[in-house]
Structures are given as C-alpha cells and as structure tokens.
C-alpha cells in the first residue's frame, strides 16, 4: 500500500516515510507541495489515470483515512515552519505524527464499505493498464514508475480505509494507540541502524535503502509485536467480509493465503523457505517477501 500501508505496522510507519522520503529538500514550504496533477506527476498534461488519482487523493471522505492522516501531519509541519517553532526537520521527531493520530482517532469516523468501493473501482477502471503492471515492491521506490505505484496505492488506501482506521486507533494494553506504539518501535530501531536519518523504505516496507546505496532488511521481529498481531487480525479478516478483485490480489500479494503468511508472526519453517526464495536475486515480478504494499507513496501528493 503501505502501502499501503499493511499488517506489520506498515500503516504506522507513515511518519518515517513523510520524514525520510518526502522531507529531504531544503525549502520546506507550501511552495513544495504540488498544487496540480501535472506538478505531482511532472508532466505537461495528466492522462486519464493520473487525473483520477489526483482527484482521489484530494477527496475529503473519511474513507481515505491514510490520506487524511498525511494531510494533518503535513499541516503541522507547515504550521511549525511558519511560526518559527521548527527551523530544521528532525526525521525522528514523532510529535507531529503522534498528535495527528490522536486528533484523527478522537474524531468521528463515518466511512462505510459502500462509500469507499466506488472510489477504488473508478481508479481500477481509469488505471487498467497501470494496475495490470507487475512490480517487485521490494525495489527502491525511485526505480518504480510513479503512476503505477500511485494507482496501486490509491486502490489499497480506499479498500483498506476502514481497517486502517481500526488498526491505527486501536489501543494496546499499554493504553497507547497502535499507530503510535508500532511506529515508535520501528523508529527506535532506525535510530540505531541509520542514525543519520538518510534512508528510504521500499513500498512494501521490507527493505531500508541507505543513501550510500546499501540496503537492510527490516527485521521479522516487528511482525510479532502486540499491535502487529492486532493488525494481522484486522486486515486478514477484511477480505473475508469484502472479497476483492482477483487480479489486484494476484499482482499485489500473490494470493490471500500468501498475504497472511507474509504478514503474520513468522514460524521458523516459513522464514527459512522465504530466505531460500529471496536469495540470491531479489528482483521478481512481485515481492516474494512482504507483498503487503504500503500506500504511503501518497504522501507525495502533499509533498513537503
């Protein structure tokens, strides 16, 4: 998705992608946010698919929960810059994200599946070519066509909009929202692993690419945290209640069974099989690791 956004704290990793992927420019200002479809996709005139994606990202429906969260985070950064409270972006500063999660989770959430379905179906119609493209989501995002990535991201955001809300706003045994608790665990690891903060996640959040060209696989242990297990329950139950398009499932996950295997707390036998499948060549038509594509490339719609 994510990804969107999915399962093993992919949704809560929004803060790292907003900070690391999309804040890596010096002139943090409203001028750095695309105001038109053409600015977003860097083209003279957007095609039918790109225009539909732009419209979907700009919607105000609560069904685009992840989009609304991104907007709120960006607004807080801009407010901090304007007021002078923020003179430098700290990529590991959770404050804007934490505040945004709490505020959105305190608001009324009214989305229904019937409201969200027409949005992703319209994208599926207008972006048929893009959504038939097979992609290895473990690659560095800079190597993946932006329109293709956004097409998959938007359909995921609206299909999983209700589970996104339910996971992010679920309170763990500690009393904290899972969206915040999960993100903190990963950020603590990133501070030790990439202390300079100069990194980018693969769209499926299984690989961290460093500025020197090297990469690191995200530890499987994060799938076994309390909130990650809650996420697994929420997301794996959704397609049973609302069956999805077979082609999209195949291109993104392989199958729903693969989706569950890839996003659950791994058992040793499955982990060993995955290591064999993924070595030595990582590039394939689709990710053989966590194909739970994160939707957070949509933060670029509100690029900081």
Secondary structure, 3 states (H helix, E strand, C coil): CCCECCCCCCHHHHHHHHHHHCCCCCCCCHHHCCCCHHHHHCCCCCCHHHHHHHHHHCCCCCCCHHHHHHHHHHHHHHHHHHHCCCCCCCCCCCHHHHHHHHHHHHCCCCCCHHHHHHHHHHHHHHCCCHHHCCCCCCCCHHHCCHHHHHHHHHHHHHHCHHHHHHHHCCECCCCCEHHHHHHHHHHHHHHHHCCCCCEEECCCCCEEEECCCCEEECCHHHHHCHHHHHHHHHHHHHHHHCCCCHHHHHHHCCCHHHHHHHHCCCCHHHHHHHHHHHCCCCCCCCCCCCCCCCEHHHHHHHCC
